[in-house]
């Protein structure tokens, strides 16, 4: 009789690999499902309603000063362009799902939530100071600021410790370059938020202690 593995372990249902993968990273896929729903809402909304929803769920200065909790939470469940949903789905599977499987849902959520909140608040503080110094127009307080990229940058950061040496250092160099080059060349608050999130992900190294790394190179299986 063939042996059976627990359905609750990663890869625990060999005959149902997709179901097994989803069950091994439930937070990632619930989050992605909510984003799919909000993206469909935007896609079928008239322009006026789309504009309202994007601004109402933004974590810009205007919304943060009036509805801070709603702004911080709501902005994590919308993407500005519904056509990008498939692209974000791929990123979720590449970064969030492996990290959640590796660390567990609770620790993964701590990492991405910390990055999302901290990067948003710090980058918007920079915007506020720029407005006060008359370096940018006051309309920057109302710019749409939504999306999931800060959390993705944090997962990309902590995923560094999942890889064995020397692949870890090649991956880290690529990640740093990917986020540092736009920050240096474009100087946008979003680029700053991405860089902050990457650093936060890397700073959560203590959560990865005693966790296994991928064996056999960057494409090896755990």
C-alpha positions as CSV (number, residue, x, y, z in Angstrom):
1,X,0.0,0.0,0.0
2,X,1.5,3.4,-0.9
3,X,2.2,5.7,2.0
4,X,0.3,8.8,2.5
5,X,1.6,12.1,3.9
6,X,-0.3,14.6,6.0
7,X,-2.6,16.9,3.9
8,X,-1.6,19.7,6.2
9,X,2.1,19.5,5.4
10,X,3.6,21.4,2.3
11,X,3.3,19.0,-0.6
12,X,1.0,16.7,1.6
13,X,-1.4,15.9,-1.2
14,X,0.6,14.7,-4.2
15,X,-2.4,14.0,-6.3
16,X,-3.7,17.6,-5.7
17,X,-0.6,19.8,-6.0
18,X,-2.5,23.0,-6.5
19,X,-4.7,22.4,-3.5
20,X,-1.7,21.4,-1.4
21,X,0.2,24.6,-2.4
22,X,-2.8,26.8,-1.6
23,X,-3.3,25.2,1.8
24,X,0.3,25.5,2.6
25,X,0.2,29.3,2.2
26,X,-3.4,30.3,3.1
27,X,-2.6,33.9,4.0
28,X,-1.0,34.6,0.6
29,X,-4.0,33.2,-1.3
30,X,-6.7,34.8,0.8
31,X,-4.9,38.1,0.3
32,X,-4.7,37.5,-3.5
33,X,-8.3,36.5,-3.6
34,X,-9.4,39.8,-2.0
35,X,-7.2,41.7,-4.5
36,X,-8.8,39.8,-7.3
37,X,-12.2,40.9,-6.0
38,X,-11.3,44.5,-5.6
39,X,-9.7,44.5,-9.1
40,X,-12.9,43.2,-10.6
41,X,-14.8,45.9,-8.8
42,X,-12.5,48.5,-10.3
43,X,-12.6,47.0,-13.8
44,X,-16.4,47.1,-13.9
45,X,-16.8,50.5,-12.2
46,X,-17.5,53.7,-14.1
47,X,-14.7,56.3,-14.0
48,X,-16.2,58.3,-11.3
49,X,-16.7,55.4,-8.9
50,X,-13.2,54.0,-9.8
51,X,-11.7,57.4,-8.9
52,X,-13.6,57.5,-5.6
53,X,-12.6,54.0,-4.6
54,X,-8.9,54.5,-5.3
55,X,-8.8,57.7,-3.4
56,X,-10.9,56.5,-0.5
57,X,-8.6,53.5,0.0
58,X,-5.3,55.4,-0.5
59,X,-2.8,55.7,2.3
60,X,-1.9,59.3,1.2
61,X,-1.5,62.2,3.7
62,X,-5.1,63.3,3.3
63,X,-6.6,59.9,4.2
64,X,-4.0,59.1,6.8
65,X,-4.8,62.3,8.7
66,X,-8.5,61.5,8.7
67,X,-8.9,57.7,8.6
68,X,-5.5,56.3,9.5
69,X,-6.6,52.7,10.2
70,X,-8.7,52.4,7.1
71,X,-6.1,54.0,5.0
72,X,-3.3,51.6,6.1
73,X,-5.5,48.5,6.0
74,X,-7.5,49.3,2.8
75,X,-4.5,50.3,0.7
76,X,-3.1,46.8,1.1
77,X,-6.0,45.2,-0.8
78,X,-6.2,47.3,-4.0
79,X,-4.0,47.6,-7.1
80,X,-4.4,50.7,-9.3
81,X,-4.5,48.9,-12.6
82,X,-6.8,45.8,-12.6
83,X,-5.0,44.6,-15.8
84,X,-1.9,44.0,-13.6
85,X,-3.7,41.3,-11.5
86,X,-2.0,38.4,-13.3
87,X,1.4,40.0,-12.8
88,X,0.8,40.4,-9.1
89,X,-0.5,36.9,-8.8
90,X,2.8,35.6,-10.2
91,X,4.8,37.8,-7.7
92,X,2.6,36.5,-4.9
93,X,3.5,32.9,-5.8
94,X,7.2,33.7,-6.3
95,X,7.7,35.7,-3.1
96,X,4.9,35.6,-0.6
97,X,3.9,31.9,-0.9
98,X,7.4,30.5,-0.3
99,X,8.1,32.8,2.6
100,X,4.7,31.9,4.2
101,X,5.4,28.2,3.8
102,X,8.9,28.6,5.3
103,X,8.2,30.9,8.2
104,X,4.5,30.1,8.9
105,X,1.6,32.4,8.4
106,X,1.9,34.4,11.6
107,X,5.6,35.3,11.2
108,X,5.1,36.0,7.5
109,X,2.2,38.3,8.3
110,X,4.3,40.2,10.9
111,X,7.0,40.8,8.3
112,X,4.7,42.1,5.5
113,X,2.5,44.1,7.8
114,X,5.4,45.8,9.5
115,X,6.9,46.7,6.1
116,X,3.6,47.9,4.7
117,X,2.9,50.2,7.7
118,X,6.4,51.4,8.3
119,X,7.2,52.1,4.7
120,X,3.9,53.9,4.2
121,X,4.3,56.1,7.2
122,X,7.9,57.0,6.6
123,X,7.5,57.7,2.9
124,X,4.4,59.9,3.6
125,X,6.3,61.7,6.3
126,X,8.9,62.5,3.6
127,X,6.1,63.8,1.4
128,X,4.8,66.0,4.3
129,X,8.2,67.5,4.9
130,X,8.6,68.1,1.1
131,X,5.2,69.9,1.0
132,X,6.1,72.0,4.1
133,X,9.5,73.0,2.4
134,X,7.6,73.8,-0.8
135,X,9.6,71.2,-2.7
136,X,6.5,69.5,-4.0
137,X,2.9,70.8,-4.6
138,X,0.3,70.4,-1.9
139,X,-1.6,68.2,-4.3
140,X,0.8,65.4,-3.4
141,X,-1.2,65.0,-0.2
142,X,-4.0,63.6,-2.4
143,X,-2.0,61.4,-4.7
144,X,-3.3,57.8,-5.0
145,X,-1.1,55.6,-2.8
146,X,-2.4,52.0,-2.9
147,X,-1.0,48.6,-3.7
148,X,0.8,45.6,-2.3
149,X,4.4,46.3,-3.5
150,X,5.7,47.2,0.0
151,X,4.8,43.8,1.4
152,X,6.3,42.1,-1.7
153,X,9.5,44.0,-1.2
154,X,9.7,42.8,2.4
155,X,9.1,39.2,1.4
156,X,11.8,39.5,-1.3
157,X,14.1,40.7,1.4
158,X,13.6,38.0,4.0
159,X,13.6,35.3,1.2
160,X,17.3,36.0,1.0
161,X,17.9,33.8,4.0
162,X,16.0,30.9,2.4
163,X,18.8,30.5,-0.2
164,X,22.1,28.7,0.4
165,X,25.4,30.4,0.0
166,X,26.8,31.5,-2.5
167,X,23.4,31.9,-4.3
168,X,22.2,34.0,-1.4
169,X,24.7,36.8,-2.2
170,X,23.8,36.9,-5.9
171,X,20.2,37.1,-5.1
172,X,20.7,39.8,-2.5
173,X,22.9,41.9,-4.9
174,X,20.1,41.6,-7.5
175,X,17.4,42.6,-5.0
176,X,19.4,45.6,-3.7
177,X,20.1,46.8,-7.2
178,X,16.5,46.3,-8.3
179,X,15.2,48.7,-5.5
180,X,18.2,51.0,-5.1
181,X,18.6,52.0,-8.8
182,X,15.1,53.5,-9.0
183,X,15.5,55.2,-5.7
184,X,18.7,56.9,-6.8
185,X,17.5,57.8,-10.3
186,X,13.8,58.7,-9.7
187,X,13.7,59.9,-6.0
188,X,10.0,59.1,-5.6
189,X,8.4,58.4,-2.3
190,X,7.2,55.0,-3.6
191,X,10.8,54.0,-4.5
192,X,11.8,55.1,-0.9
193,X,9.0,52.9,0.4
194,X,10.2,49.9,-1.6
195,X,13.8,50.4,-0.3
196,X,12.6,50.7,3.3
197,X,10.5,47.5,2.9
198,X,13.4,45.5,1.5
199,X,15.6,46.6,4.5
200,X,12.8,45.6,6.9
201,X,12.5,42.2,5.3
202,X,16.3,41.8,5.7
203,X,16.1,43.1,9.3
204,X,13.7,40.2,10.3
205,X,16.6,37.8,10.0
206,X,16.1,36.6,13.6
207,X,12.8,35.0,12.5
208,X,14.7,32.8,10.1
209,X,17.1,31.3,12.6
210,X,17.0,27.5,12.7
211,X,14.8,27.5,9.6
212,X,16.0,25.2,6.7
213,X,17.4,26.7,3.5
214,X,16.9,25.4,0.0
215,X,19.2,22.5,-0.6
216,X,21.0,21.9,-3.9
217,X,21.1,25.4,-5.3
218,X,18.5,28.1,-5.9
219,X,16.1,25.7,-7.6
220,X,16.5,22.9,-5.1
221,X,13.5,21.5,-3.2
222,X,13.0,21.7,0.5
